[in-house]
């Protein structure tokens, strides 16, 4: 037997694995690294988060990423080069972080790398006849594996689109697997660049879980802060909190067919971006809106569309809903206060209440996806079993 295949077989057969999950979002703030100890698989999965870190990106690396993320056209050479550059960079960060944690590469059974999404194109956005749902993540798994010497699983979203899905959100099967409660109606709300949630009715209710994107989370807020404040983001929503929401612009922002689509649905900065906002400011005659008022309006846009989506899935006023927050948006105190005001009848709290560090959630979920690919039975997508992730050997 090929030694690499033998190593893969031995790793897959281990009852307990040490898996390093990686996540890099469209906010391009840094690489999340979650070191997980995982035993069992499927409904028998047990998980412990051993260590977590976010390695901030340098300004130069951020600029390189931002030139290729969610843009209509870019240089093909740059895409080609960045695919390998991201892989090598991730490998360098992994080795540095493992050393900080006092871990050797041979102690890690595998790496689960989400990669860097550069373009997300479900049919609902591209609307080109004859073309299916598509999504593209860069950060070559072979480069990560060679750089670190660790078995690497990557490119998780492609199998989802190949099975007829939209490639997102992929945390849904893990949310259902690990966080469904017998009694409590739960909604796991992740506010990243795009906001998404998994709605988890009690296991005994007989109701189905629902996972969907809701629309913008931080993406419009961060893009506006970069352009108008020359800052990567509006810390704590402080500037937005000092402004006043413009009702006419907010109404126009919400008047997009995406918000009328059935669940599940996905979107990205390809749709909700500064161009989208500028177009609607022109239509509403609000081009001269102050930066404070614009950020206040965009914050309410995110909050309103999140809440509208939540109310569509949880319509039973007699049942309390517990909302658990994760993602960078949960650190925007103004956005969260807006959400709590709109969701006054629901319990809104940190995901840490039922899990672990909420900043680690997505990286952890990809570690669990890797474990399922190696040792589980896969997940249902469109009625068929799917195993996520492509395998790269270190040799």
Secondary structure, DSSP 8 states (H G I E B T S, - for coil): --HHHHHHHHHHH-SEEEEEEEEE-TT-SEEEEEEEEEES-GGG-EEEEEEEEEEE--HHHHHHHHTTSS-S---HHHHHHHHHHHHHHHHHHHHHHHHHTT--GGG--EEEEEEEEEEEE-HHHH--TT---EEEEES-HHHHHHHHTS-EEE-THHHHHHTTS-S--TTHHHHHHHH--SS-EEEEEEESSEEEEEEE--GGG----EEEEEEESSHHHHHHIIIIISSSS-GGGHHHHTS---HHHHHHHH-SGGGGS-SS----TTTSSHHHHHHHHHHHT-TT--HHHHHHHHHHHHHHHHHHHHHHH---TTS-EEEEEESGGGG-HHHHHHHHHHTTTSEEEEGGGTSS-GGGHHHHHHHHHHHHHHHS--EEETTEEE---EEE---
